[in-house]
Amino acid sequence: MKNILKKIICISLISFYFFKVEQVQSLIPYYYLPTIKNLEKESLSIGKNAYQLLYFGKYDEGLNLAKLAVQINKKDEKLWLILAEAQVANELYKQALISLNKAQKISSKNSEIYFAKSNIYLKISQLQDAKTALENGLRLEPNNHKAIFQLGNILLMEKNYFGAIKVFDKSIKIKPDFWQAINNQGLAYFETNNINQSIKHFEKAISIEDNAEPLLGLASCLRMKNIKLAMELAKKALTQDPNYVEYDYRKEQLWGEKLQNSTEILLQNDQLQRDVILAKSKINAST
């Protein structure tokens, strides 16, 4: 009887033990461990969201999301590119170059990396590095008309006007309606004292895009030839974009000294003073 009782107690304890274990197991939560592929997809989604935030001007938030995306997946050069763009938006240029170097290690054949590097070097006034990066990118993507245009702009900055004109030609051959390149040829021709070619290119640019820059450029070219038309063009240019009344703004647009001097003389004309004052007041109001 005693042995039977012991057996019954033992069986009861075993049953109770298994029942308790089952209860405890039912209280432990189930965790989903994502696969590498799912993590990669999630990082790309976060990267896209970061890019959208940058687009809408939310630079701090975009930077934080871009950092998170890279932390999740450090092997995707596209995420490093997005992070670099976020860092540039926040004026973290050295960090952006580090990010692009990491992207380059992952994919050395991605032309976007070199073009992005070039833009950063331009921002920190390292022209030779900017040129080298552009040339490396163009070896991978030789028909990128925007990159070719940027190379022409660097030559403008270096005052290599004939070289710039040739490079802009390459860009225009790829995209014949690329008025910005045609306009910048007008800038270059003026500095070589070829005013007729400058006029021709500004007129061609205007025929494609009735923009303030070629309008004022053409006005400056015509200052000695047709002052009445020059006045009309200048007034129209300042109405379209008052920023062109400022010397420093035109310098940012790569206007050379000769064209700048001609424009300054033009803007001092008595017939333009009302328009000049109005343009400057608009600039002050916007700031």
C-alpha positions, 0 to 999 in steps of 0.5 A: 500500500505504501509503495502504491501510494509512493507511485501515485504521488510520483506520477502526480508530481511528474504530471504536475511538472509537465503541466507547469512546463507547458504553462511556462512555455505558453507565456514565452513570446515568439520572436520573428528573426528576419532573414538577411534578404528581409533586412536588405529590403528593409534597409532599402526601404529606409534608404528611400524614405531618407531620400524623400525626407531630403527631397522635402528639405528635412535634412536632419531627419533624412540624415538619421534615417540614412545612417540607420539604413547603412547600419542595417546593411553596409554592403549596398553602395546605393545606401552609402550614396544616399548617406553621402547626399544627406551629409552634403545636405547637412554640410558634412562634406568630409564625412560625405567623402568618407561615405563615398569612398566606402561606396567605391570599395563596394562598387568601383564601376558605379559612375554616380559615386565619382560624379557625387565626389566631384560635386563635393570637391567643387563645394570645398573648392578643390578643382583638380580633385573635382576634375579628376573625379569627373573624368573617372566617372566619364570613363564609365559613363562617357555620354552623361551630358550633365557630367560633361557640362560640369567638366566644362564649368570647371574649365571655365573656373580655370579660365581655360575658355577654349577648352571649355567651349570644346567640352560644352560642344560634346555635351550639346552633341549628346543633347542638342537642346541643352541650353545651359551648355549653349549659354555657357559657351556664350560666357566663354566666347565673351572672355575670348573677345569673340562677341559675335559668337557670344551673341549667337550662342546667347540668342540660341539659348534664348530660343530654347529657354527664355531664361534671365541669364542668356537674356542679360548676357545678350543685353551686355553683348549688345550694349555698344551695338543696340542700346535700345534692345539691350535695355529691353533685354536687361529689364526682362532679365531682371524681372524674371530673376532679380538675383542677376542684378548682383555681381556676386550672384553672376560670379557664382554662375561663372560669369567672367570678368569681361562680361561682368564689367560690361554688365556693370556698365549696362546696369549703371545706365539711367534708363535701368535705375528703376529696374535695378532698384526694384530688383535689389528690393526684391532680393532684400525682401526675400532675405 
